[in-house]
Amino acid sequence: MLNNILGKKVGMTQIFAPNGKVFPVTVINVSDLFVTQVKTTQNEGYSALQLGILRNRYRKKSFSVDWLKNKKKYFCFLREVLTEEADSSGFTLGQKINFDGLGLQAEDIIKVTGICKGHGFQGVVKRWGFGGGPESHGSNFHRRPGAIGNLRTQGQVVKGKKLPGQTGNDRITVKGLKIIHIDKENSSLFVKGAVPGKNASLVTICKQG
């Protein structure tokens, strides 16, 4: 059983409970997962599985050993997940991971890691929520960050000062998310709330507790 798996973020929707209450959920697809490499303590010094998500164009084809010779051609994502030695020994090279072998059930608490959306170079108003100066005629402040070296020797800038720069595109982990529903037919998880990343991006799911 695997507690750490890879998935593709499909998008957000909503689910209605029997009592009529609505839940905003994120759909994560965990199908087409293959074991592309098995690492053991004896050979690599640690126990892990390298998992690959198959590209859509090869989904209807049977697995071939040639896929492992050129992984980037056949797999859109390749990542390692740490496992216990006893868990990794039950997997073989090229094995497709079925949904029943993931060890996830409804009502489980998980944490999801992904790369959040990038917004390019932004000023302090959008990046950090600064109020900015007056927008009326005659103001020389507007959306500038203001003084950054006041009362400092030689105008030194304090480390960690909030300034303009790259916004987003960071690795973020959201903890305490709950699996509301599981669609085994389509190998999809319905997770309550939002998870980082844009649609079709890679996310890592880890069971908590």
NURO-215715 format. One record per residue: residue number from 1; x, y, z of N, C-alpha, C in turn. Coordinates in Angstrom, 1 decimal, always signed. Example, Ala and Ser with C-alpha at 12.3 -4.5 7.8 and 13.67 -1.06 7.14 Angstrom:
<pts>
(1; (+13.2; -5.7; +7.8); (+12.3; -4.5; +7.8); (+13.2; -3.3; +7.8)),
(2; (+12.8; -2.2; +7.1); (+13.7; -1.1; +7.1); (+12.9; +0.0; +7.9)),
</pts>
This chain:
<pts>
(1; (+0.8; -1.2; +0.0); (+0.0; +0.0; +0.0); (+0.9; +1.2; +0.0)),
(2; (+0.5; +2.2; -0.8); (+1.2; +3.5; -0.9); (+0.4; +4.6; -0.2)),
(3; (+1.1; +5.3; +0.6); (+0.5; +6.5; +1.2); (+0.9; +7.8; +0.5)),
(4; (+2.0; +7.7; -0.3); (+2.4; +8.9; -1.1); (+2.1; +8.5; -2.6)),
(5; (+1.4; +9.3; -3.3); (+1.1; +9.1; -4.7); (+1.1; +10.4; -5.5)),
(6; (+1.2; +10.2; -6.8); (+1.1; +11.3; -7.7); (-0.2; +11.4; -8.4)),
(7; (-0.6; +12.6; -8.8); (-1.9; +12.8; -9.4); (-1.9; +14.1; -10.3)),
(8; (-2.9; +14.2; -11.1); (-3.1; +15.4; -12.0); (-4.3; +16.1; -11.5)),
(9; (-4.1; +17.4; -11.3); (-5.3; +18.3; -10.9); (-6.1; +18.5; -12.1)),
(10; (-7.4; +18.1; -12.0); (-8.4; +18.2; -13.1); (-9.0; +19.6; -13.1)),
(11; (-9.5; +20.0; -11.9); (-10.2; +21.3; -11.7); (-11.1; +21.2; -10.5)),
(12; (-11.9; +22.3; -10.3); (-12.7; +22.4; -9.2); (-14.2; +22.3; -9.6)),
(13; (-15.0; +21.7; -8.7); (-16.4; +21.6; -9.0); (-17.1; +21.6; -7.6)),
(14; (-18.3; +21.1; -7.5); (-19.0; +21.0; -6.2); (-19.8; +19.7; -6.1)),
(15; (-20.0; +19.3; -4.9); (-20.7; +18.1; -4.6); (-21.8; +18.4; -3.5)),
(16; (-23.0; +17.8; -3.8); (-24.1; +18.0; -2.8); (-24.2; +16.8; -1.9)),
(17; (-24.3; +17.0; -0.6); (-24.4; +16.0; +0.3); (-25.9; +15.6; +0.4)),
(18; (-26.2; +14.4; +1.0); (-27.6; +14.0; +1.0); (-28.5; +15.0; +1.8)),
(19; (-28.0; +15.8; +2.7); (-28.8; +16.8; +3.4); (-28.9; +18.1; +2.7)),
(20; (-28.4; +18.1; +1.4); (-28.5; +19.3; +0.6); (-27.3; +20.3; +0.8)),
(21; (-26.4; +20.0; +1.7); (-25.2; +20.9; +1.8); (-24.3; +20.7; +0.7)),
(22; (-23.7; +21.8; +0.2); (-22.8; +21.8; -0.9); (-21.4; +21.9; -0.5)),
(23; (-20.4; +21.2; -1.1); (-19.0; +21.2; -0.8); (-18.2; +21.6; -2.0)),
(24; (-17.4; +22.6; -1.9); (-16.5; +22.9; -3.1); (-15.3; +21.9; -3.0)),
(25; (-15.1; +21.2; -4.1); (-14.1; +20.1; -4.2); (-13.1; +20.3; -5.4)),
(26; (-11.9; +19.8; -5.2); (-11.0; +19.7; -6.3); (-10.9; +18.3; -6.8)),
(27; (-10.9; +18.0; -8.1); (-10.9; +16.7; -8.6); (-9.4; +16.4; -9.0)),
(28; (-8.9; +15.3; -8.5); (-7.5; +14.9; -8.8); (-7.5; +13.5; -9.4)),
(29; (-7.0; +13.4; -10.6); (-7.0; +12.1; -11.3); (-5.7; +11.3; -10.9)),
(30; (-5.8; +10.1; -10.5); (-4.6; +9.3; -10.1); (-4.5; +8.0; -11.0)),
(31; (-5.0; +8.1; -12.2); (-4.9; +6.9; -13.1); (-3.6; +6.9; -13.9)),
(32; (-3.3; +5.8; -14.6); (-2.1; +5.7; -15.4); (-0.8; +5.9; -14.7)),
(33; (-0.7; +5.4; -13.5); (+0.5; +5.4; -12.7); (+1.3; +4.1; -12.9)),
(34; (+2.6; +4.3; -13.3); (+3.4; +3.1; -13.5); (+4.7; +3.2; -12.6)),
(35; (+5.2; +2.1; -12.2); (+6.4; +2.0; -11.5); (+7.6; +2.0; -12.5)),
(36; (+8.3; +3.1; -12.6); (+9.4; +3.2; -13.6); (+10.8; +2.9; -13.0)),
(37; (+10.9; +2.8; -11.6); (+12.1; +2.4; -11.0); (+11.9; +2.0; -9.6)),
(38; (+12.5; +1.0; -9.1); (+12.4; +0.6; -7.7); (+13.8; +0.7; -7.0)),
(39; (+13.9; +1.5; -6.0); (+15.1; +1.8; -5.3); (+15.1; +1.1; -3.9)),
(40; (+16.1; +0.4; -3.6); (+16.2; -0.3; -2.3); (+17.4; +0.2; -1.5)),
(41; (+17.3; -0.1; -0.2); (+18.4; +0.3; +0.7); (+19.7; -0.4; +0.3)),
(42; (+19.7; -1.6; -0.2); (+20.9; -2.3; -0.5); (+21.6; -1.7; -1.7)),
(43; (+20.9; -1.2; -2.7); (+21.5; -0.6; -3.9); (+21.7; +0.9; -3.8)),
(44; (+20.7; +1.6; -3.5); (+20.7; +3.1; -3.5); (+20.9; +3.7; -2.2)),
(45; (+20.8; +2.9; -1.1); (+20.9; +3.5; +0.2); (+19.6; +3.9; +0.9)),
(46; (+18.5; +3.9; +0.1); (+17.2; +4.3; +0.7); (+16.2; +3.6; -0.1)),
(47; (+15.0; +3.5; +0.4); (+13.9; +2.8; -0.2); (+12.9; +3.8; -0.8)),
(48; (+12.6; +3.6; -2.1); (+11.7; +4.6; -2.8); (+11.2; +3.9; -4.1)),
(49; (+10.2; +4.5; -4.6); (+9.6; +4.1; -5.9); (+9.6; +5.4; -6.8)),
(50; (+10.1; +5.2; -8.0); (+9.9; +6.2; -9.0); (+8.6; +6.0; -9.8)),
(51; (+7.7; +6.9; -9.7); (+6.4; +6.7; -10.4); (+6.3; +7.6; -11.6)),
(52; (+5.7; +7.2; -12.6); (+5.5; +8.0; -13.8); (+4.0; +8.0; -14.2)),
(53; (+3.6; +9.2; -14.7); (+2.2; +9.3; -15.2); (+2.3; +9.3; -16.7)),
(54; (+1.6; +8.3; -17.3); (+1.6; +8.1; -18.7); (+1.0; +9.2; -19.5)),
(55; (+1.6; +9.6; -20.6); (+1.0; +10.6; -21.5); (-0.3; +10.1; -22.1)),
(56; (-1.2; +11.0; -22.4); (-2.5; +10.7; -22.9); (-2.5; +9.9; -24.2)),
(57; (-1.5; +10.1; -25.1); (-1.5; +9.5; -26.4); (-1.2; +8.0; -26.3)),
(58; (-0.6; +7.5; -25.1); (-0.3; +6.1; -24.9); (-1.2; +5.4; -24.0)),
(59; (-2.3; +6.0; -23.6); (-3.1; +5.5; -22.5); (-3.8; +4.1; -22.9)),
(60; (-4.1; +4.0; -24.2); (-4.8; +2.8; -24.7); (-3.8; +1.7; -25.1)),
(61; (-2.5; +1.9; -25.0); (-1.5; +0.9; -25.4); (-1.1; +0.1; -24.2)),
(62; (-0.6; -1.1; -24.5); (-0.1; -2.0; -23.4); (+1.3; -1.6; -23.1)),
(63; (+1.7; -1.8; -21.8); (+3.0; -1.4; -21.4); (+4.1; -2.2; -22.1)),
(64; (+5.1; -1.5; -22.4); (+6.3; -2.1; -23.1); (+7.6; -1.7; -22.4)),
(65; (+8.5; -2.6; -22.4); (+9.8; -2.3; -21.8); (+10.5; -1.2; -22.4)),
(66; (+10.2; -0.9; -23.7); (+10.8; +0.3; -24.4); (+10.5; +1.6; -23.7)),
(67; (+9.4; +1.6; -23.0); (+9.0; +2.9; -22.3); (+10.0; +3.3; -21.3)),
(68; (+10.6; +2.3; -20.6); (+11.6; +2.6; -19.6); (+12.9; +3.1; -20.2)),
(69; (+13.2; +2.8; -21.5); (+14.4; +3.3; -22.1); (+14.4; +4.7; -22.5)),
(70; (+13.2; +5.3; -22.7); (+13.0; +6.7; -23.0); (+11.8; +7.2; -22.2)),
(71; (+12.0; +7.4; -20.9); (+10.9; +7.7; -20.0); (+10.2; +9.1; -20.4)),
(72; (+11.0; +10.1; -20.8); (+10.4; +11.4; -21.0); (+9.5; +11.4; -22.2)),
(73; (+9.7; +10.5; -23.1); (+8.8; +10.4; -24.3); (+7.5; +9.8; -23.9)),
(74; (+7.4; +8.9; -23.0); (+6.1; +8.2; -22.7); (+5.5; +8.7; -21.4)),
(75; (+6.2; +9.3; -20.5); (+5.7; +9.8; -19.3); (+5.8; +11.3; -19.2)),
(76; (+4.7; +11.9; -18.8); (+4.7; +13.4; -18.7); (+5.2; +13.9; -17.4)),
(77; (+5.1; +13.0; -16.3); (+5.7; +13.4; -15.0); (+6.4; +12.2; -14.4)),
(78; (+7.6; +12.4; -13.8); (+8.3; +11.4; -13.1); (+8.8; +11.9; -11.8)),
(79; (+8.4; +11.2; -10.7); (+8.8; +11.7; -9.4); (+9.0; +10.4; -8.5)),
(80; (+9.8; +10.7; -7.4); (+10.1; +9.6; -6.5); (+9.2; +9.8; -5.2)),
(81; (+8.8; +8.7; -4.7); (+8.0; +8.7; -3.4); (+8.7; +7.8; -2.5)),
(82; (+9.0; +8.2; -1.3); (+9.7; +7.4; -0.3); (+8.7; +6.4; +0.3)),
(83; (+9.2; +5.2; +0.5); (+8.4; +4.1; +1.0); (+9.3; +3.3; +2.0)),
(84; (+8.6; +2.4; +2.7); (+9.2; +1.5; +3.6); (+9.8; +0.3; +2.7)),
(85; (+10.8; -0.3; +3.2); (+11.4; -1.4; +2.5); (+10.4; -2.6; +2.2)),
(86; (+9.5; -2.8; +3.2); (+8.5; -3.9; +3.0); (+7.5; -3.5; +2.0)),
(87; (+7.2; -2.2; +1.9); (+6.2; -1.8; +0.9); (+6.7; -1.8; -0.5)),
(88; (+7.9; -1.3; -0.7); (+8.5; -1.3; -2.1); (+8.8; -2.6; -2.6)),
(89; (+9.0; -3.6; -1.8); (+9.3; -5.0; -2.2); (+8.1; -5.6; -2.9)),
(90; (+6.9; -5.1; -2.7); (+5.7; -5.7; -3.3); (+5.5; -5.1; -4.7)),
(91; (+6.3; -4.2; -5.2); (+6.1; -3.6; -6.5); (+7.2; -4.1; -7.5)),
(92; (+6.9; -4.2; -8.7); (+7.8; -4.6; -9.8); (+8.0; -3.6; -10.8)),
(93; (+9.0; -3.6; -11.6); (+9.3; -2.6; -12.6); (+8.3; -2.7; -13.7)),
(94; (+7.7; -1.6; -14.0); (+6.7; -1.5; -15.1); (+5.3; -1.9; -14.6)),
(95; (+5.1; -2.1; -13.3); (+3.8; -2.4; -12.8); (+2.8; -1.2; -12.8)),
(96; (+1.6; -1.4; -13.2); (+0.6; -0.3; -13.2); (-0.1; -0.4; -11.8)),
(97; (-0.1; +0.8; -11.2); (-0.7; +0.8; -9.8); (-2.2; +1.0; -9.9)),
(98; (-2.9; +0.0; -9.4); (-4.4; +0.1; -9.4); (-4.8; +1.0; -8.3)),
(99; (-6.1; +1.4; -8.4); (-6.6; +2.3; -7.4); (-6.7; +1.7; -6.0)),
(100; (-7.0; +0.4; -6.0); (-7.1; -0.3; -4.7); (-5.8; -0.4; -4.0)),
(101; (-4.7; -0.2; -4.7); (-3.4; -0.3; -4.0); (-2.8; +1.0; -3.5)),
(102; (-3.7; +2.0; -3.5); (-3.2; +3.3; -3.1); (-3.3; +3.6; -1.6)),
(103; (-4.2; +2.8; -1.0); (-4.4; +3.0; +0.5); (-5.1; +4.2; +0.9)),
(104; (-5.9; +4.8; +0.0); (-6.7; +6.0; +0.3); (-8.2; +5.7; +0.3)),
(105; (-8.9; +6.2; +1.3); (-10.3; +6.0; +1.4); (-11.1; +7.3; +1.6)),
(106; (-12.4; +7.3; +1.5); (-13.2; +8.5; +1.8); (-13.0; +8.9; +3.2)),
(107; (-13.1; +10.1; +3.5); (-12.9; +10.7; +4.9); (-11.5; +10.7; +5.4)),
(108; (-10.5; +10.3; +4.6); (-9.1; +10.3; +5.0); (-8.6; +11.8; +4.9)),
(109; (-7.7; +12.1; +5.8); (-7.1; +13.4; +5.9); (-5.8; +13.3; +5.1)),
(110; (-5.6; +14.2; +4.2); (-4.4; +14.2; +3.4); (-3.7; +15.6; +3.3)),
(111; (-2.5; +15.6; +2.8); (-1.9; +16.9; +2.5); (-1.5; +16.8; +1.0)),
(112; (-1.6; +17.9; +0.3); (-1.4; +18.0; -1.1); (-0.3; +19.0; -1.4)),
(113; (+0.7; +18.6; -2.2); (+1.8; +19.5; -2.6); (+1.8; +19.7; -4.1)),
(114; (+2.0; +21.0; -4.5); (+2.0; +21.3; -5.9); (+2.7; +22.7; -6.1)),
(115; (+2.9; +23.0; -7.3); (+3.5; +24.3; -7.7); (+2.4; +25.3; -8.0)),
(116; (+2.3; +26.4; -7.2); (+1.2; +27.3; -7.4); (+1.4; +28.1; -8.7)),
(117; (+0.3; +28.8; -9.1); (+0.4; +29.5; -10.4); (+1.4; +30.7; -10.3)),
(118; (+2.1; +30.9; -11.4); (+3.0; +32.0; -11.4); (+2.4; +33.2; -12.0)),
(119; (+2.7; +34.4; -11.5); (+2.1; +35.7; -12.0); (+3.2; +36.6; -12.5)),
(120; (+4.4; +36.1; -12.7); (+5.4; +37.0; -13.3); (+5.9; +38.0; -12.3)),
(121; (+6.6; +39.1; -12.8); (+7.1; +40.2; -12.0); (+6.0; +41.1; -11.6)),
(122; (+5.8; +41.3; -10.3); (+4.7; +42.2; -9.8); (+5.3; +43.2; -8.8)),
(123; (+4.6; +44.3; -8.7); (+4.9; +45.3; -7.7); (+4.5; +45.0; -6.3)),
(124; (+4.7; +45.9; -5.4); (+4.4; +45.6; -4.0); (+2.9; +45.6; -3.7)),
(125; (+2.2; +46.3; -4.5); (+0.7; +46.4; -4.2); (+0.1; +45.0; -4.5)),
(126; (+0.4; +44.4; -5.6); (-0.2; +43.1; -6.0); (+0.5; +42.0; -5.2)),
(127; (+1.8; +42.1; -5.1); (+2.6; +41.0; -4.5); (+2.4; +40.9; -3.0)),
(128; (+2.4; +42.0; -2.3); (+2.3; +42.0; -0.8); (+1.1; +42.7; -0.3)),
(129; (+0.3; +43.3; -1.1); (-0.9; +43.9; -0.6); (-0.7; +45.3; +0.0)),
(130; (+0.3; +46.0; -0.5); (+0.6; +47.4; +0.0); (-0.6; +48.3; -0.4)),
(131; (-0.9; +49.3; +0.5); (-2.0; +50.2; +0.2); (-1.6; +51.2; -0.9)),
(132; (-0.3; +51.6; -1.0); (+0.0; +52.6; -2.0); (-0.3; +54.0; -1.6)),
(133; (+0.1; +54.9; -2.4); (-0.1; +56.3; -2.0); (-1.3; +56.9; -2.7)),
(134; (-1.5; +58.2; -2.6); (-2.7; +58.8; -3.2); (-2.6; +58.7; -4.7)),
(135; (-3.8; +58.5; -5.4); (-3.9; +58.4; -6.8); (-4.2; +59.7; -7.5)),
(136; (-4.4; +60.8; -6.6); (-4.8; +62.1; -7.2); (-3.6; +62.8; -7.8)),
(137; (-3.9; +63.8; -8.6); (-2.9; +64.6; -9.3); (-1.9; +65.3; -8.3)),
(138; (-0.7; +65.2; -8.6); (+0.3; +65.9; -7.8); (+1.1; +64.9; -6.9)),
(139; (+0.6; +63.7; -6.7); (+1.3; +62.7; -5.9); (+2.5; +62.1; -6.6)),
(140; (+3.6; +61.9; -5.9); (+4.8; +61.3; -6.5); (+5.0; +59.9; -5.9)),
(141; (+4.0; +59.4; -5.2); (+4.1; +58.1; -4.5); (+3.4; +57.0; -5.3)),
(142; (+2.1; +57.1; -5.4); (+1.3; +56.1; -6.1); (+1.6; +54.7; -5.6)),
(143; (+2.1; +53.8; -6.5); (+2.2; +52.4; -6.2); (+3.6; +52.0; -5.9)),
(144; (+4.5; +52.9; -5.5); (+5.9; +52.6; -5.2); (+6.0; +52.0; -3.8)),
(145; (+7.1; +51.3; -3.5); (+7.3; +50.7; -2.2); (+7.6; +51.7; -1.1)),
(146; (+8.2; +52.9; -1.5); (+8.5; +53.8; -0.5); (+10.0; +53.7; +0.0)),
(147; (+10.3; +54.4; +1.1); (+11.7; +54.3; +1.6); (+12.0; +52.9; +2.1)),
(148; (+13.2; +52.4; +1.9); (+13.6; +51.1; +2.3); (+14.8; +51.0; +3.1)),
(149; (+15.5; +52.2; +3.3); (+16.8; +52.2; +4.0); (+16.8; +53.3; +5.1)),
(150; (+15.7; +53.7; +5.6); (+15.6; +54.8; +6.5); (+16.3; +54.5; +7.9)),
(151; (+17.2; +55.4; +8.3); (+17.9; +55.3; +9.6); (+18.8; +54.1; +9.6)),
(152; (+19.3; +53.7; +8.4); (+20.3; +52.6; +8.3); (+21.6; +53.1; +7.9)),
(153; (+22.7; +52.5; +8.3); (+24.1; +52.9; +7.9); (+24.3; +52.7; +6.5)),
(154; (+24.7; +53.8; +5.8); (+24.9; +53.7; +4.3); (+23.7; +53.3; +3.5)),
(155; (+22.5; +53.5; +4.1); (+21.3; +53.2; +3.4); (+21.1; +51.7; +3.2)),
(156; (+21.6; +50.9; +4.1); (+21.5; +49.4; +4.0); (+20.0; +49.0; +4.0)),
(157; (+19.7; +48.0; +3.3); (+18.3; +47.4; +3.2); (+18.2; +46.2; +4.1)),
(158; (+17.2; +46.2; +5.0); (+17.1; +45.1; +5.9); (+16.8; +43.8; +5.1)),
(159; (+17.4; +42.7; +5.5); (+17.2; +41.4; +4.9); (+15.7; +41.0; +5.0)),
(160; (+15.1; +40.6; +3.9); (+13.7; +40.1; +4.0); (+12.7; +41.2; +3.7)),
(161; (+13.2; +42.4; +3.3); (+12.3; +43.5; +3.0); (+11.4; +43.2; +1.9)),
(162; (+10.1; +43.5; +2.0); (+9.1; +43.2; +1.0); (+9.3; +44.2; -0.2)),
(163; (+9.7; +43.7; -1.3); (+9.9; +44.5; -2.5); (+9.3; +43.8; -3.7)),
(164; (+9.3; +44.5; -4.9); (+8.8; +43.9; -6.1); (+9.6; +42.7; -6.5)),
(165; (+9.0; +41.8; -7.2); (+9.7; +40.6; -7.7); (+8.8; +39.5; -8.2)),
(166; (+9.4; +38.3; -8.4); (+8.6; +37.2; -9.0); (+7.5; +36.8; -8.0)),
(167; (+6.3; +36.7; -8.5); (+5.1; +36.3; -7.7); (+4.6; +34.9; -8.1)),
(168; (+4.4; +34.1; -7.1); (+3.9; +32.7; -7.4); (+5.0; +31.8; -7.9)),
(169; (+4.6; +30.7; -8.5); (+5.5; +29.6; -9.0); (+6.3; +29.1; -7.8)),
(170; (+5.7; +28.9; -6.7); (+6.4; +28.3; -5.5); (+5.8; +27.0; -5.2)),
(171; (+6.6; +26.2; -4.5); (+6.1; +24.8; -4.1); (+5.4; +25.0; -2.8)),
(172; (+4.1; +24.6; -2.8); (+3.2; +24.9; -1.6); (+2.6; +23.5; -1.2)),
(173; (+2.5; +23.4; +0.1); (+1.8; +22.2; +0.7); (+0.6; +22.6; +1.5)),
(174; (-0.5; +22.1; +1.2); (-1.7; +22.4; +2.0); (-2.1; +21.2; +2.8)),
(175; (-2.2; +21.3; +4.1); (-2.4; +20.2; +5.0); (-3.9; +20.2; +5.5)),
(176; (-4.3; +19.1; +6.0); (-5.6; +19.0; +6.6); (-6.8; +18.9; +5.6)),
(177; (-6.5; +18.5; +4.4); (-7.6; +18.4; +3.4); (-8.3; +17.0; +3.6)),
(178; (-9.6; +17.0; +3.3); (-10.4; +15.7; +3.5); (-10.8; +15.2; +2.1)),
(179; (-10.8; +13.9; +1.9); (-11.3; +13.3; +0.7); (-12.8; +13.1; +0.9)),
(180; (-13.6; +13.8; +0.1); (-15.1; +13.8; +0.3); (-15.6; +12.6; -0.5)),
(181; (-15.1; +12.3; -1.7); (-15.7; +11.2; -2.5); (-14.6; +10.6; -3.3)),
(182; (-14.7; +9.3; -3.6); (-13.8; +8.6; -4.5); (-14.5; +8.0; -5.6)),
(183; (-14.1; +8.2; -6.8); (-14.7; +7.7; -8.1); (-13.7; +6.6; -8.6)),
(184; (-13.9; +5.4; -8.2); (-13.0; +4.3; -8.6); (-13.1; +4.0; -10.1)),
(185; (-14.2; +4.2; -10.7); (-14.3; +4.0; -12.1); (-13.4; +4.8; -13.0)),
(186; (-13.3; +6.1; -12.6); (-12.4; +7.1; -13.3); (-11.1; +7.3; -12.6)),
(187; (-10.9; +6.6; -11.5); (-9.7; +6.8; -10.6); (-9.5; +8.3; -10.3)),
(188; (-10.5; +8.8; -9.6); (-10.4; +10.3; -9.3); (-10.7; +10.4; -7.8)),
(189; (-10.1; +11.4; -7.2); (-10.3; +11.8; -5.8); (-11.0; +13.2; -5.8)),
(190; (-12.0; +13.3; -5.0); (-12.7; +14.6; -4.8); (-12.3; +15.1; -3.4)),
(191; (-11.4; +16.1; -3.4); (-10.8; +16.7; -2.2); (-11.5; +18.0; -1.8)),
(192; (-12.0; +18.1; -0.6); (-12.7; +19.3; -0.1); (-11.7; +20.5; -0.1)),
(193; (-12.1; +21.6; -0.8); (-11.3; +22.8; -0.8); (-10.4; +22.9; -2.0)),
(194; (-9.5; +23.8; -2.0); (-8.6; +24.1; -3.1); (-7.2; +23.5; -2.9)),
(195; (-6.6; +23.1; -3.9); (-5.2; +22.6; -3.9); (-4.3; +23.5; -4.8)),
(196; (-3.0; +23.6; -4.5); (-2.2; +24.5; -5.3); (-2.0; +23.9; -6.7)),
(197; (-1.7; +24.8; -7.7); (-1.4; +24.4; -9.0); (-2.5; +24.8; -10.0)),
(198; (-2.2; +24.8; -11.3); (-3.2; +25.0; -12.3); (-3.7; +23.7; -12.8)),
(199; (-4.8; +23.7; -13.6); (-5.3; +22.5; -14.1); (-4.3; +21.7; -14.9)),
(200; (-4.3; +20.4; -14.8); (-3.4; +19.5; -15.5); (-2.0; +19.5; -14.9)),
(201; (-1.8; +20.1; -13.8); (-0.5; +20.2; -13.2); (-0.3; +19.0; -12.2)),
(202; (+0.9; +18.7; -11.9); (+1.3; +17.6; -11.0); (+1.1; +18.0; -9.6)),
(203; (+0.5; +17.1; -8.8); (+0.3; +17.2; -7.4); (+0.8; +15.9; -6.7)),
(204; (+1.3; +16.1; -5.5); (+1.7; +14.9; -4.7); (+0.7; +14.8; -3.5)),
(205; (+0.2; +13.6; -3.3); (-0.8; +13.4; -2.3); (-0.2; +12.5; -1.2)),
(206; (-0.3; +12.9; +0.0); (+0.3; +12.2; +1.2); (-0.8; +12.0; +2.3)),
(207; (-0.9; +10.8; +2.7); (-1.9; +10.6; +3.8); (-1.4; +11.0; +5.1)),
(208; (-2.2; +11.7; +5.9); (-1.8; +12.2; +7.2); (-2.3; +11.3; +8.3)),
(209; (-1.6; +11.3; +9.4); (-2.1; +10.5; +10.6); (-1.7; +9.0; +10.4)),
</pts>
